[in-house]
Amino acid sequence: MISVEELRQTPVEDQPVERPAVASAQVILHAGAALADVREGVEVLFRDEVAAIPALRARLARWELPVW
């Protein structure tokens, strides 16, 4: 299982939030593990998170999430 403590995204002017210009993750492997072992899982995680952006945007627009 892959866990990511924190994903950060920097907004880009004139770019829709659904199309992030940059996305990154820091992958810290256990001893003996190789990036090839987790690469597919990380890619799936990114696809899922990017696919969820429209729903997040809708929830923010309805003030369902705190923003401060």
N, C-alpha and C positions, 0 to 999 in steps of 0.2 A: 504494500500500500504506500502511496506517495502522500506526504503531507507538506504543505507549504505554509510556513508561519505567516507570511505577509507578502502580498503582491502589491506593487506600487505602479501607478500609471500617471504619467505627466500629460496633461491635456495639450493638444496642439491646436493653435488657432485655425479656424475655418475647416476643421476636420471633425466629422461626425464621431461621436463616442463609440459607435459600433465598429469603426475602422481605426483602431489604435495604430499609430505610426510605429510604436515601439512597445514590445512586451518582453519582459525578461524574468527569469527566476534564478535563484541561487540554489544549486543542487549540491548537497553535502552527502557524500556516499559513505556507507559503512565500510570498515576495513575489508578489503578483498572484493568489494563490489566494483563494477565497471559502469561507465556512463551508458554503454550499450544495453545494460541490464534494465535501465529505467527510462531510457529515451522514449519509447512508445508511450509509457504511462504519463510522462511529462507532456508529450504532444497532445494526448487525449485530454489531460487536465486543461491545457490552454484552449483547445477547441471548445470544450464545455464551458469554460469561463467566458470566452468571447461570445459564444452563442447565448449566454444568459444576460448579456448587457442590455438588450432591449427591455427585458422584464425588470431589471434593476432600474433602468431609466423611468419606466412607467410607475414603479413604486415610489421613486423619488418625486415624480411629478404629482402624485396623489398625497404627498406628505405622510406616507406610511412608515418612513424611516427618519430617525432624527438626523438633522444636518446642523452642524455648528461650526 
